[in-house]
């Protein structure tokens, strides 16, 4: 087993939801509508992104490796 410092890789940022096309709505008054689901997913994404940004603001960027 190799010895040395263990570097933690930062988690990737959350992926935004895909906005539905107008054609994705059947216009029959579904509850929930695909646009309601998108709005919920977008709100969840924004919360997750804010948490990710806050968590990664405290982590200093990795320094580039120095040539030997």
N, C-alpha and C positions, 0 to 999 in steps of 0.2 A: 504494500500500500504506500502511495506517495505521501510525503509529509509536506506541510506548508499551510499557508493561510487559505481558508475556505472563503471564496467570494460568493456572495449571494447575488443571483441574477434578479433584477427587478421584474416584477410581473408586467406583462404587456397591458396596455390600456384597454378598457372595455371597448367593444365594437358597437357602433351605433346601429339601431334597428333600421331595417329597410322600409322606406315609406311605400305604402301600397299605391298602386296606380288608381286613377279614377275608375277604371274598368273593373277593379277588384271588388268594388262595392256593388251589391245586387240591387240596391235602392228599394228594398222591401221592408225596411225598418227593423232589421235584425238587432237583437240585443244580446251580446255586444256587436257592434258594427266593426268591420276590419279597421276603420279609422279610430274607433274607441280603443281597440287593442293596441294600435300603433301609438296613440297618445300615452297609454299606460307604459308601454315599452320605452318610449322616449323619456318619460319622467324617471323611470328606473335607471336608464342609461345615464342621465344627467346626474343622478345621485351617486351612481357608481363611479362616474368620471371625476366628480368632485372629491370623493373619498380616495380614488387612485392618485389624483394630483396632490392631495394633502399628504398622503403616505410617501409619495416620491419626492416631495419638496424637502423632506427631512433627510433624505438619502443623498449624500454627495455623489456627483457623477464619477464613474470609474476613470482613473487616470490612465492615459495611454501607456502601453508598455515601452520601457526605455530600451534602446538597442544596447547590446552588450559590447 
